[in-house]
Amino acid sequence: MGRLDGKIAVITGGSEGMGRSTARLFVEEGATVVITGRNQETLDAAVREIGGAVEAFRSDILNLADLDALRGYVEGKHGRVDVLFANAGGARLGPFEQVTEEDFDYTFDTNAKGTFFTVQKLLPLIPNGGSVILNTSIAGYKGLPNFSVYSATKAAIRSFARTLTTDLKGRGIRINALAPGHTATDIMRKTGIPVESIDGINAQIQAQVPAGRIGTGDDIGKAAVFLASDDASYVTGIELTVDGGWAQV
């Protein structure tokens, strides 16, 4: 038996990176998983790779109409959402002096606003005792250069985990945050950082991580499985940091 047998899970941003890894692990643990993303081809590739009880629905958390459509799809197909991993996010990184209003709005709209309304729109489908996991980051409390706006959005999402825990305590819905450390995904490349610079950044950070390596999507996915499962039935309102100790020492 799997730890998520019979559960219906939605993972936003589930077509790539840690979202895709988490979707695969959820399926292996017995869940039926709906993944979302902006690119249909990437979603289709993820479904082929993961196999089993996984479905794709193209949806952008920046677009509230898309979130309404996602709710309609899940309600019509499955009727409920036992586990929601609000994983989707994005960033436009850069030196503080060079951040534009467009950069600021894109990052806040994607991470803070998008995460907030993902939970709000899907809440009617979450039964009492459900689990919601919000993707934060150690950037929310670690002062990293060029991360000013991104870090602020992740701190806001950490705050959502606290306030939603109290807002929804009457329904027994557990709200937890999952804070990845430096993880081997494409996020830095997507922000426009040159490949050679990424290699240098990875090497520099790896030297600072007590675990001696960069995190993987599976590292994050395994933590998400715990938070989603009954193993975490007495865990709510926390931020679980998965960073190899980098931000802890």
C-alpha positions as CSV (number, residue, x, y, z in Angstrom):
1,M,0.0,0.0,0.0
2,G,1.1,3.5,-0.8
3,R,1.0,6.4,1.6
4,L,-1.3,8.3,-0.8
5,D,-3.6,5.5,-1.9
6,G,-6.9,6.8,-3.2
7,K,-6.0,10.5,-2.9
8,I,-6.6,13.0,-5.6
9,A,-3.7,15.5,-5.9
10,V,-3.2,18.6,-7.9
11,I,0.4,19.9,-8.5
12,T,0.7,23.3,-10.2
13,G,3.9,23.7,-12.1
14,G,4.1,19.9,-12.3
15,S,5.5,19.5,-15.8
16,E,9.1,20.2,-14.9
17,G,11.7,20.2,-12.1
18,M,10.6,19.5,-8.6
19,G,7.0,19.5,-9.6
20,R,7.5,16.7,-12.0
21,S,9.5,14.7,-9.5
22,T,6.8,15.2,-6.9
23,A,4.1,14.1,-9.3
24,R,6.0,10.9,-10.1
25,L,6.5,10.1,-6.4
26,F,2.8,10.9,-5.6
27,V,1.8,8.4,-8.4
28,E,4.1,5.8,-7.0
29,E,2.5,6.3,-3.6
30,G,-0.9,5.6,-5.0
31,A,-2.3,9.1,-5.8
32,T,-4.1,10.2,-8.9
33,V,-2.3,13.4,-9.9
34,V,-3.4,16.3,-12.0
35,I,-0.4,18.4,-13.1
36,T,-0.6,21.9,-14.5
37,G,1.8,24.1,-16.5
38,R,1.8,26.7,-19.2
39,N,3.2,24.6,-22.0
40,Q,1.1,21.7,-23.4
41,E,4.1,20.0,-25.0
42,T,6.0,20.0,-21.7
43,L,2.9,18.7,-19.9
44,D,2.4,15.9,-22.4
45,A,6.1,14.9,-22.1
46,A,5.7,14.8,-18.3
47,V,2.7,12.5,-18.5
48,R,4.5,10.1,-20.8
49,E,7.5,10.1,-18.5
50,I,5.6,9.7,-15.3
51,G,3.1,7.1,-16.5
52,G,0.2,5.7,-14.5
53,A,-2.5,7.8,-12.9
54,V,-1.3,11.2,-14.0
55,E,-3.2,13.8,-16.0
56,A,-2.3,17.1,-17.5
57,F,-4.3,20.3,-17.6
58,R,-2.8,23.4,-19.2
59,S,-3.2,26.3,-16.7
60,D,-1.3,29.4,-15.8
61,I,-1.5,30.6,-12.2
62,L,-1.1,34.2,-13.5
63,N,-4.5,33.9,-15.1
64,L,-7.5,33.6,-12.7
65,A,-9.7,32.4,-15.5
66,D,-7.3,29.5,-16.0
67,L,-7.6,28.7,-12.3
68,D,-11.4,28.7,-12.6
69,A,-11.0,26.3,-15.6
70,L,-8.7,24.1,-13.6
71,R,-11.3,23.9,-10.7
72,G,-14.0,23.0,-13.2
73,Y,-11.9,20.3,-14.8
74,V,-11.0,18.7,-11.5
75,E,-14.5,19.0,-10.1
76,G,-16.0,17.4,-13.2
77,K,-13.4,14.6,-13.4
78,H,-12.7,13.8,-9.7
79,G,-15.0,15.8,-7.5
80,R,-12.4,16.7,-4.9
81,V,-8.7,17.6,-4.2
82,D,-7.3,15.8,-1.2
83,V,-3.8,17.2,-1.7
84,L,-2.8,20.5,-3.3
85,F,0.8,21.3,-3.9
86,A,0.9,25.0,-5.0
87,N,4.3,24.6,-6.5
88,A,4.2,26.8,-9.6
89,G,6.3,30.0,-9.5
90,G,8.7,32.2,-11.3
91,A,11.2,35.0,-11.0
92,R,13.0,37.8,-12.7
93,L,16.2,38.1,-10.8
94,G,18.6,41.0,-10.9
95,P,20.5,43.7,-8.9
96,F,18.2,45.8,-6.8
97,E,19.1,48.9,-8.7
98,Q,18.1,47.4,-12.0
99,V,14.7,45.9,-11.0
100,T,11.9,47.4,-13.1
101,E,8.3,47.7,-12.2
102,E,7.5,45.0,-14.8
103,D,10.0,42.7,-13.1
104,F,8.5,43.4,-9.7
105,D,4.9,42.9,-10.8
106,Y,5.6,39.7,-12.7
107,T,7.4,38.1,-9.8
108,F,4.8,39.1,-7.2
109,D,1.9,38.3,-9.5
110,T,3.3,34.8,-10.2
111,N,4.4,33.8,-6.8
112,A,2.3,35.6,-4.2
113,K,-0.9,36.4,-6.1
114,G,-0.8,33.2,-8.1
115,T,-0.3,31.0,-5.1
116,F,-2.9,32.8,-3.0
117,F,-5.6,32.4,-5.7
118,T,-4.6,28.8,-6.5
119,V,-5.6,27.9,-3.0
120,Q,-8.7,30.1,-2.9
121,K,-10.0,28.8,-6.2
122,L,-9.5,25.1,-5.3
123,L,-10.5,25.4,-1.7
124,P,-14.2,24.4,-2.4
125,L,-12.9,21.0,-3.6
126,I,-10.7,20.3,-0.6
127,P,-12.5,18.1,1.9
128,N,-12.1,18.5,5.6
129,G,-8.7,17.0,6.6
130,G,-7.1,17.8,3.3
131,S,-3.5,18.9,2.8
132,V,-2.2,22.0,1.2
133,I,1.5,22.5,0.6
134,L,2.9,25.9,-0.5
135,N,6.3,26.1,-2.2
136,T,8.4,28.7,-0.5
137,S,12.2,28.8,-0.5
138,I,15.1,29.4,1.8
139,A,15.4,32.7,-0.1
140,G,12.5,33.8,2.0
141,Y,14.8,34.2,5.0
142,K,18.3,34.1,3.6
143,G,19.7,37.4,2.2
144,L,20.9,36.4,-1.3
145,P,22.1,39.0,-3.8
146,N,19.9,39.7,-6.8
147,F,16.9,38.0,-5.1
148,S,15.2,41.0,-3.4
149,V,11.8,40.7,-5.0
150,Y,11.8,36.9,-5.3
151,S,12.7,36.5,-1.6
152,A,10.0,38.9,-0.6
153,T,7.4,36.8,-2.5
154,K,8.6,33.6,-0.8
155,A,8.4,35.3,2.6
156,A,4.8,36.3,1.8
157,I,3.9,32.7,0.9
158,R,5.4,31.6,4.3
159,S,3.0,34.0,5.9
160,F,0.1,32.6,3.9
161,A,0.9,29.2,5.5
162,R,0.5,30.6,9.0
163,T,-2.6,32.7,8.3
164,L,-4.4,30.0,6.3
165,T,-3.7,27.5,9.0
166,T,-5.8,29.6,11.4
167,D,-8.3,30.5,8.8
168,L,-9.0,26.9,7.9
169,K,-8.5,25.2,11.3
170,G,-12.2,24.6,11.7
171,R,-12.1,22.3,8.7
172,G,-9.0,20.4,9.7
173,I,-7.2,21.3,6.5
174,R,-3.4,21.2,7.1
175,I,-1.5,24.1,5.5
176,N,2.3,23.7,5.3
177,A,5.1,25.3,3.5
178,L,8.0,23.5,1.8
179,A,11.2,25.5,1.5
180,P,13.7,24.0,-1.0
181,G,17.3,25.0,-0.9
182,H,19.4,25.2,-4.0
183,T,18.0,22.5,-6.2
184,A,19.0,21.2,-9.6
185,T,16.2,22.6,-11.8
186,D,16.0,25.0,-14.8
187,I,14.8,28.0,-12.8
188,M,18.1,29.9,-13.1
189,R,18.4,29.2,-16.8
190,K,14.9,30.5,-17.3
191,T,15.7,33.8,-15.6
192,G,18.4,34.4,-18.2
193,I,21.5,33.5,-16.3
194,P,24.2,32.2,-18.7
195,V,25.0,28.5,-18.4
196,E,28.7,29.1,-17.5
197,S,27.6,31.4,-14.7
198,I,25.1,28.8,-13.4
199,D,27.9,26.2,-13.3
200,G,30.0,28.6,-11.2
201,I,27.1,29.4,-8.9
202,N,26.4,25.7,-8.4
203,A,30.0,25.0,-7.5
204,Q,30.1,27.9,-5.0
205,I,26.9,26.9,-3.3
206,Q,27.8,23.2,-3.1
207,A,30.9,24.1,-1.2
208,Q,28.7,25.8,1.4
209,V,26.1,23.0,1.8
210,P,26.9,20.7,4.7
211,A,25.3,17.8,2.9
212,G,28.0,18.3,0.2
213,R,25.7,18.3,-2.8
214,I,23.0,20.2,-4.7
215,G,19.4,19.1,-4.0
216,T,17.4,17.1,-6.5
217,G,13.7,17.1,-7.4
218,D,13.3,13.8,-5.6
219,D,14.6,15.4,-2.4
220,I,11.8,17.9,-2.5
221,G,9.2,15.3,-3.7
222,K,9.9,13.0,-0.8
223,A,9.3,15.8,1.7
224,A,6.1,16.7,-0.2
225,V,4.9,13.1,0.1
226,F,5.4,13.3,3.9
227,L,3.5,16.5,4.2
228,A,0.7,15.2,2.0
229,S,0.3,11.9,3.8
230,D,-1.2,10.8,7.1
231,D,2.3,10.6,8.5
232,A,2.0,14.4,8.9
233,S,-1.5,14.4,10.4
234,Y,-0.3,16.4,13.4
235,V,1.9,18.8,11.3
236,T,0.4,22.1,10.2
237,G,1.5,25.7,9.9
238,I,5.2,24.8,9.5
239,E,7.9,25.5,6.9
240,L,9.8,22.3,6.2
241,T,13.3,23.3,5.0
242,V,14.9,20.9,2.5
243,D,18.3,22.4,1.8
244,G,21.1,20.1,2.9
245,G,21.7,22.3,5.9
246,W,22.8,25.4,3.8
247,A,20.6,27.9,5.5
248,Q,20.8,26.3,8.9
249,V,24.5,26.7,9.8
